[in-house]
Amino acid sequence: MAARTKTAKDRPSYRCTECGWQTAKWLGRCSECQAWGTVEEYGAPAVRTTAPGRVTTSALPIGQVDGRQATARSTGVPELDRVLGGGLVPGAVVLVAGEPGVGKSTLLLDVAAKAASDEHRTLYITGEESASQVRLRADRIKAIDDHLYLAAETDLSAVLGHLDAVKPSLLIVDSVQTVASPEIDGAPGGMSQVREVAGALIRASKERGMATLLVGHVTKDGAIAGPRLLEHLVDVVLSFEGDRHARLRLVRGVKNRYGTTDEVGCFELHDEGITGLADPSGLFLTRRSEPVPGTCLTVTLEGRRPLVAEVQALTVDTQIPTPRRTTSGLETSRVQMMLAVLEQRGRISALGKRDIYTATVGGVKLSEPAADLAIALALASAASDTPLPQNLVAIGEVGLAGEVRRVTGVQRRLAEAHRLGFTHALVPGDPGKVPPGMKVLEVADMGDALRVLPRSRRRDAPRDEEERR
């Protein structure tokens, strides 16, 4: 009897767990999303039809739906409320991701204590530390409350059991990659485990009307670890950023179903814990009695929040054939562009033969083009050893042709600079309404901007003057 040939229906198929791409043979890397190790075998699904069933709740006109159930409740941390859109909504699931040691656990433990009350219990599940370690941190940051419950668990069924026992209004899981389900194969932190754990916690959060904060790990590239599906399932995704050697921490909204993603929360990490900064501009400035060459101030926008930052530059003579170019807090490509514009359009020839160091103050990172003008002026000031006038801020994008282009939010930037006591500003043309008492100079190109440097004190003459001599 001839053997039965395997039909297409009986053949195994393979599917990417990240994007759902299908193939007839196994591959180590998905050809659609380029993810490694995500192609898994699955059987050909049988063709089924779903019969209509009973509805749990009747459909209503959207105007009759009660929106009070989605009212946000404050976390007790104003800077976090700003990013969340007013607070935590009952039933909302928030994913907080950041690099190790940036302060995620410290911030969430502070939130857990401040959000706990007689009517709203908080349950903190730790899977990375013991309960005694978390208690020591709570003593240090003064996050002790009788309505804050703490448990060290890594089993999903035990976590769900704690929910039945405590009945919290806020659940914090640190972290979702350490919790595993015994019914799913795979090690904790694997894609199948993360999917199952997150799905179970999200279902429990929606059914109980309980807000949930999940801590997520990040990869070496800065992306959230685990399947991309995790970011789609949760309601809010927050990114916790900051240099571990600096005090400043920023919380950005990557996704928010209950508010905008334009807000940024600023925090200061210190020995006693983490505190919100309603006015963080002081961290990015150096107050001096006399101006110093090579420094220029600008106003950057973090989301919709204006922050005054200081750009510093230093140029020194070098004996090596290839001068050094070192940056900290600034994009190296933007600094290289400003050097080329100054040499070609500003006629400053000495920059190409010196070591150049550029940095920001306070650990802030400036990546938007609005800081171009401040970078260029700081470099020109350092090259000529001439300080810029006091109480001056520079705002504008610089093009390769030397023109100064307009940027967004000029009025908000000028209002923030005026609030901090700055009286002069260099901006592109047509800045809009100017704060009263502030002198604004509109510049069209780098030639206009460099006129703020006193020529009598310049150490390096422009190239055209040298050629005439």
C-alpha positions as CSV (number, residue, x, y, z in Angstrom):
1,M,0.0,0.0,0.0
2,A,1.4,3.3,-1.1
3,A,2.3,5.7,1.7
4,R,0.0,8.7,1.9
5,T,1.6,11.9,0.7
6,K,1.7,14.8,3.2
7,T,-0.7,17.5,2.1
8,A,-0.2,21.2,2.5
9,K,-2.6,21.2,5.4
10,D,-0.5,18.6,7.2
11,R,2.9,20.3,6.6
12,P,4.2,22.4,9.5
13,S,4.3,26.1,9.1
14,Y,6.4,28.7,10.8
15,R,5.4,32.2,12.1
16,C,7.3,35.1,13.6
17,T,6.1,35.9,17.1
18,E,7.0,39.5,16.7
19,C,5.2,40.6,13.5
20,G,3.2,37.5,12.4
21,W,5.2,36.8,9.2
22,Q,4.7,33.3,7.9
23,T,7.0,31.0,6.0
24,A,7.1,27.3,5.0
25,K,10.5,26.6,6.5
26,W,12.3,27.6,9.7
27,L,14.6,30.6,9.6
28,G,16.8,32.0,12.3
29,R,15.9,35.6,11.5
30,C,12.6,37.0,10.4
31,S,12.7,38.3,6.9
32,E,10.0,40.9,7.7
33,C,11.0,42.6,11.0
34,Q,14.6,41.3,11.0
35,A,14.3,40.0,14.6
36,W,16.4,37.0,15.6
37,G,15.1,33.8,17.1
38,T,11.4,34.7,16.8
39,V,10.3,32.2,14.1
40,E,8.4,29.3,15.7
41,E,6.6,26.3,14.4
42,Y,2.8,26.2,14.6
43,G,0.2,23.9,13.1
44,A,-2.1,24.8,10.3
45,P,-5.2,26.2,11.9
46,A,-8.5,24.5,11.2
47,V,-11.1,26.4,9.5
48,R,-13.7,27.4,12.0
49,T,-16.7,29.7,12.2
50,T,-17.8,31.5,15.3
51,A,-21.5,31.6,16.0
52,P,-23.0,34.7,17.5
53,G,-23.1,34.6,21.3
54,R,-24.6,36.4,24.2
55,V,-23.4,40.0,24.7
56,T,-22.1,40.9,28.2
57,T,-23.1,44.6,28.0
58,S,-25.5,46.3,25.5
59,A,-24.1,48.8,23.1
60,L,-25.0,52.4,23.9
61,P,-24.7,55.7,22.0
62,I,-21.4,57.1,22.8
63,G,-23.0,60.2,24.4
64,Q,-24.6,57.9,27.1
65,V,-21.4,56.2,28.1
66,D,-20.3,57.1,31.6
67,G,-16.9,58.7,31.3
68,R,-16.4,59.2,35.1
69,Q,-14.9,55.7,35.4
70,A,-11.9,56.9,33.4
71,T,-11.2,59.8,35.8
72,A,-7.5,60.0,36.7
73,R,-6.3,59.8,40.3
74,S,-3.1,61.6,41.3
75,T,-0.1,59.5,42.1
76,G,1.2,62.0,44.7
77,V,4.1,62.9,42.4
78,P,3.2,66.0,40.4
79,E,6.0,65.5,37.8
80,L,4.7,61.9,37.0
81,D,1.1,63.2,36.9
82,R,2.2,65.7,34.3
83,V,3.5,62.9,32.0
84,L,0.5,60.6,32.6
85,G,-2.0,63.3,31.8
86,G,-3.2,64.0,35.3
87,G,-2.6,60.7,37.1
88,L,-3.5,57.0,36.9
89,V,-6.8,56.0,35.5
90,P,-8.5,53.0,37.1
91,G,-7.8,49.9,35.0
92,A,-4.9,51.5,33.2
93,V,-1.7,49.5,32.6
94,V,1.5,51.5,32.5
95,L,4.9,50.1,31.3
96,V,7.9,51.9,32.7
97,A,11.2,51.1,30.9
98,G,14.7,52.3,31.5
99,E,18.4,51.3,31.8
100,P,19.6,49.5,35.0
101,G,20.4,51.9,37.9
102,V,18.5,54.9,36.4
103,G,16.1,55.0,39.3
104,K,12.9,53.2,38.2
105,S,12.5,51.2,41.4
106,T,13.2,54.2,43.6
107,L,10.6,56.3,41.8
108,L,7.9,53.6,41.8
109,L,8.4,52.8,45.5
110,D,7.9,56.5,46.2
111,V,4.8,56.5,44.1
112,A,3.5,53.4,45.9
113,A,3.8,55.0,49.3
114,K,2.3,58.4,48.3
115,A,-0.7,56.7,46.4
116,A,-1.6,54.5,49.4
117,S,-4.4,55.6,51.6
118,D,-7.3,54.1,53.6
119,E,-9.5,53.7,50.6
120,H,-6.7,52.8,48.1
121,R,-4.3,50.1,49.0
122,T,-1.1,49.6,47.1
123,L,0.6,46.2,46.4
124,Y,4.3,46.2,45.4
125,I,5.5,43.0,43.9
126,T,9.3,42.6,43.6
127,G,10.9,39.9,41.6
128,E,14.4,41.2,41.4
129,E,15.1,41.9,45.1
130,S,14.1,40.4,48.4
131,A,11.5,42.1,50.6
132,S,14.1,43.2,53.1
133,Q,16.1,45.0,50.4
134,V,13.1,46.9,49.3
135,R,12.3,47.7,53.0
136,L,15.8,49.2,53.4
137,R,15.2,51.4,50.3
138,A,11.8,52.4,51.7
139,D,13.4,53.5,54.9
140,R,16.0,55.5,53.1
141,I,13.5,57.4,50.9
142,K,10.9,57.6,53.7
143,A,8.3,55.5,51.7
144,I,6.7,53.7,54.6
145,D,2.9,53.5,54.8
146,D,0.5,51.1,56.6
147,H,-1.5,50.7,53.4
148,L,1.5,49.7,51.2
149,Y,1.8,46.0,51.0
150,L,5.1,44.3,49.8
151,A,5.6,40.8,48.5
152,A,8.6,39.1,46.8
153,E,7.2,36.8,44.2
154,T,8.2,35.4,40.8
155,D,5.2,33.0,40.2
156,L,2.3,34.4,38.3
157,S,-0.3,32.3,40.2
158,A,1.1,33.6,43.5
159,V,0.8,37.2,42.3
160,L,-2.8,36.7,41.3
161,G,-3.4,35.2,44.7
162,H,-2.0,38.3,46.4
163,L,-4.5,40.4,44.4
164,D,-7.4,38.4,45.8
165,A,-6.0,38.8,49.4
166,V,-5.0,42.5,49.3
167,K,-7.5,43.9,46.8
168,P,-5.3,46.8,45.9
169,S,-6.2,49.9,43.8
170,L,-2.6,50.1,42.5
171,L,-0.3,47.2,41.6
172,I,3.4,47.6,40.9
173,V,5.4,44.7,39.4
174,D,9.2,45.1,39.4
175,S,9.7,43.7,36.9
176,V,7.5,41.9,34.4
177,Q,10.5,39.9,33.0
178,T,11.1,38.2,36.3
179,V,7.6,36.8,36.8
180,A,6.8,33.5,35.1
181,S,3.8,31.2,34.6
182,P,4.2,27.5,35.4
183,E,1.8,26.6,32.6
184,I,4.0,28.1,29.9
185,D,7.2,26.6,28.7
186,G,10.3,28.8,28.6
187,A,12.5,30.6,31.0
188,P,11.4,33.8,32.8
189,G,11.8,36.8,30.5
190,G,11.3,34.8,27.4
191,M,8.8,36.1,24.8
192,S,6.2,33.5,25.5
193,Q,6.5,34.1,29.3
194,V,6.3,37.8,29.0
195,R,3.3,37.6,26.7
196,E,1.4,35.4,29.1
197,V,2.4,37.3,32.3
198,A,1.5,40.7,30.8
199,G,-1.8,39.4,29.4
200,A,-2.8,37.9,32.7
201,L,-2.0,41.1,34.6
202,I,-3.7,43.3,32.1
203,R,-6.9,41.2,32.3
204,A,-6.8,41.3,36.1
205,S,-6.3,45.1,35.9
206,K,-9.3,45.7,33.6
207,E,-11.6,43.4,35.5
208,R,-10.8,44.9,38.9
209,G,-10.5,48.5,37.8
210,M,-7.0,48.5,39.3
211,A,-4.2,50.6,38.0
212,T,-1.0,48.7,37.2
213,L,2.6,49.8,36.8
214,L,4.9,47.3,35.1
215,V,8.7,47.8,35.1
216,G,10.3,46.6,31.8
217,H,13.9,45.9,31.0
218,V,15.7,47.4,28.0
219,T,18.1,45.9,25.5
220,K,21.6,47.2,24.8
221,D,20.1,49.3,22.0
222,G,17.8,51.1,24.4
223,A,14.6,49.3,23.1
224,I,12.1,47.7,25.5
225,A,13.0,44.0,25.9
226,G,10.4,41.3,25.0
227,P,7.9,41.1,22.2
228,R,6.7,44.3,20.6
229,L,3.2,43.1,21.4
230,L,3.8,44.2,25.0
231,E,3.9,47.8,24.0
232,H,0.7,47.5,22.0
233,L,-1.2,45.8,24.9
234,V,-0.5,48.4,27.6
235,D,-2.2,51.8,27.8
236,V,0.8,53.9,28.6
237,V,4.5,53.5,27.8
238,L,7.0,55.7,29.7
239,S,10.7,55.9,29.1
240,F,13.0,56.7,32.1
241,E,16.1,58.4,30.8
242,G,19.2,59.8,32.4
243,D,23.0,59.6,32.8
244,R,23.8,57.4,35.8
245,H,26.7,59.8,36.6
246,A,24.3,62.9,36.6
247,R,21.5,63.9,38.9
248,L,18.9,64.7,36.2
249,R,16.3,62.1,35.3
250,L,13.7,62.5,32.6
251,V,10.4,60.6,32.2
252,R,9.0,60.8,28.6
253,G,5.7,59.5,27.4
254,V,6.2,57.2,24.4
255,K,2.5,56.1,24.2
256,N,-0.4,57.4,26.2
257,R,-4.1,56.6,25.6
258,Y,-5.2,59.0,28.2
259,G,-3.2,62.1,27.3
260,T,-0.5,63.6,25.1
261,T,3.0,62.4,24.7
262,D,4.5,65.9,24.6
263,E,5.0,66.3,28.3
264,V,8.3,65.5,30.1
265,G,8.8,65.0,33.8
266,C,12.0,66.1,35.4
267,F,13.5,64.5,38.5
268,E,16.6,64.8,40.6
269,L,18.1,61.6,42.0
270,H,20.1,61.9,45.2
271,D,21.0,59.9,48.3
272,E,17.6,60.5,50.0
273,G,15.6,59.3,47.0
274,I,14.2,61.0,44.0
275,T,12.3,64.3,43.9
276,G,10.4,66.1,41.2
277,L,11.8,69.3,39.7
278,A,9.2,71.9,38.8
279,D,11.9,74.3,37.7
280,P,14.9,72.2,36.5
281,S,16.7,75.0,34.5
282,G,19.0,75.7,37.5
283,L,20.7,72.3,37.0
284,F,21.8,73.3,33.5
285,L,23.2,76.7,34.2
286,T,26.4,78.1,35.8
287,R,26.0,81.4,37.5
288,R,29.0,83.6,37.2
289,S,29.8,87.2,38.1
290,E,31.7,87.8,34.9
291,P,31.2,86.2,31.5
292,V,33.6,83.6,30.3
293,P,34.7,83.0,26.7
294,G,33.3,79.8,25.0
295,T,29.9,79.8,26.8
296,C,26.5,80.4,25.3
297,L,22.9,79.9,26.6
298,T,20.0,78.5,24.7
299,V,16.4,77.4,25.4
300,T,15.5,73.8,24.4
301,L,12.1,72.2,24.3
302,E,11.7,68.9,26.0
303,G,8.2,68.0,24.8
304,R,6.3,71.2,25.4
305,R,8.5,72.2,28.3
306,P,11.1,74.9,27.8
307,L,14.5,74.5,29.5
308,V,17.4,76.9,29.6
309,A,20.7,75.1,29.0
310,E,24.3,76.2,28.7
311,V,26.7,75.1,25.9
312,Q,30.4,75.3,26.6
313,A,33.3,75.1,24.1
314,L,37.0,75.1,24.5
315,T,39.7,75.3,21.8
316,V,43.4,74.7,22.4
317,D,46.4,74.5,20.2
318,T,47.6,71.0,19.3
319,Q,50.8,69.4,18.1
320,I,49.2,66.3,16.4
321,P,48.3,66.2,12.7
322,T,44.6,65.4,13.4
323,P,43.0,67.6,16.0
324,R,40.7,66.1,18.6
325,R,36.9,66.6,18.4
326,T,35.2,65.7,21.8
327,T,31.6,66.2,22.6
328,S,29.5,65.6,25.7
329,G,25.7,66.1,25.7
330,L,25.8,67.3,22.1
331,E,25.5,65.4,18.8
332,T,28.9,65.1,17.2
333,S,27.5,65.5,13.7
334,R,25.8,68.8,14.6
335,V,29.0,70.2,16.1
336,Q,31.0,69.2,13.0
337,M,28.5,71.0,10.8
338,M,28.8,74.1,12.9
339,L,32.6,74.0,12.7
340,A,32.3,73.8,8.9
341,V,29.8,76.7,8.7
342,L,32.0,78.9,10.9
343,E,35.1,78.2,8.8
344,Q,33.4,78.6,5.4
345,R,30.7,81.2,6.1
346,G,32.0,82.9,9.2
347,R,35.6,83.1,7.9
348,I,37.1,81.8,11.2
349,S,40.1,79.7,10.0
350,A,41.7,78.8,13.3
351,L,39.2,76.2,14.3
352,G,40.5,73.5,11.9
353,K,43.9,73.4,13.5
354,R,43.0,73.2,17.2
355,D,41.6,70.6,19.6
356,I,37.9,71.4,20.2
357,Y,35.9,70.3,23.2
358,T,32.2,71.0,23.5
359,A,29.8,70.0,26.3
360,T,26.6,70.9,28.1
361,V,26.1,71.6,31.8
362,G,24.2,69.3,34.2
363,G,24.0,66.2,32.0
364,V,21.3,67.6,29.7
365,K,21.4,66.3,26.1
366,L,20.7,68.8,23.3
367,S,19.7,67.1,20.0
368,E,17.2,69.5,18.5
369,P,18.4,72.0,15.7
370,A,17.4,75.0,17.8
371,A,20.7,74.7,19.7
372,D,22.7,75.2,16.5
373,L,23.1,79.0,17.0
374,A,24.3,78.6,20.6
375,I,26.8,75.9,19.6
376,A,28.2,78.1,16.8
377,L,28.5,81.2,19.0
378,A,30.1,79.2,21.8
379,L,32.7,77.9,19.3
380,A,33.3,81.4,17.8
381,S,33.6,82.8,21.3
382,A,36.2,80.2,22.3
383,A,38.2,80.6,19.1
384,S,38.4,84.4,19.6
385,D,38.8,84.3,23.4
386,T,35.9,86.8,23.5
387,P,33.0,86.3,26.0
388,L,29.5,86.9,24.8
389,P,27.4,89.6,26.5
390,Q,25.8,88.6,29.8
391,N,22.1,87.6,30.0
392,L,22.1,86.6,26.3
393,V,20.4,83.5,24.9
394,A,20.7,82.3,21.3
395,I,17.9,80.3,19.6
396,G,17.9,79.1,16.0
397,E,18.8,76.4,13.5
398,V,21.8,77.1,11.3
399,G,21.9,75.8,7.7
400,L,24.9,74.9,5.7
401,A,24.6,78.1,3.7
402,G,25.0,80.1,7.0
403,E,21.4,81.1,7.2
404,V,19.6,81.1,10.6
405,R,16.3,79.3,10.3
406,R,13.1,79.6,12.3
407,V,12.3,76.9,15.0
408,T,9.1,76.0,16.7
409,G,8.0,77.5,20.1
410,V,10.1,80.7,19.9
411,Q,7.6,82.6,22.1
412,R,7.6,79.9,24.8
413,R,11.4,79.8,24.7
414,L,11.6,83.6,25.1
415,A,9.1,83.6,27.9
416,E,11.1,81.1,29.8
417,A,14.3,83.0,29.3
418,H,12.6,86.2,30.4
419,R,11.2,84.5,33.5
420,L,14.8,83.5,34.5
421,G,16.1,87.0,34.2
422,F,17.7,87.0,30.7
423,T,17.4,90.4,29.0
424,H,18.8,89.8,25.4
425,A,18.2,87.1,22.8
426,L,19.4,86.3,19.3
427,V,16.5,84.7,17.3
428,P,15.6,84.1,13.6
429,G,13.4,86.6,11.9
430,D,9.7,87.1,12.9
431,P,9.8,85.7,16.4
432,G,6.3,86.8,17.3
433,K,5.3,88.4,20.5
434,V,8.3,89.4,22.6
435,P,8.1,89.6,26.5
436,P,8.1,93.2,27.7
437,G,11.5,94.4,28.7
438,M,13.4,91.9,26.7
439,K,15.6,93.0,23.8
440,V,15.5,90.7,20.8
441,L,17.9,90.9,17.9
442,E,16.7,89.2,14.7
443,V,19.6,87.6,12.7
444,A,19.4,86.3,9.2
445,D,22.7,84.5,8.9
446,M,25.9,83.8,10.8
447,G,27.4,87.1,9.8
448,D,24.7,88.9,11.7
449,A,25.1,86.6,14.7
450,L,28.8,87.0,14.9
451,R,28.5,90.7,15.3
452,V,27.6,90.3,19.0
453,L,31.3,89.4,19.5
454,P,33.4,92.5,20.1
455,R,35.8,92.6,17.2
456,S,38.4,94.6,19.1
457,R,39.1,91.6,21.4
458,R,39.2,88.8,18.8
459,R,42.4,86.8,18.9
460,D,41.9,85.4,15.5
461,A,41.3,87.7,12.6
462,P,38.8,86.6,9.9
463,R,40.2,85.0,6.8
464,D,39.3,87.9,4.5
465,E,41.2,90.4,6.6
466,E,44.3,88.2,6.7
467,E,44.2,87.9,2.9
468,R,44.0,91.7,2.5
469,R,47.0,92.1,4.7
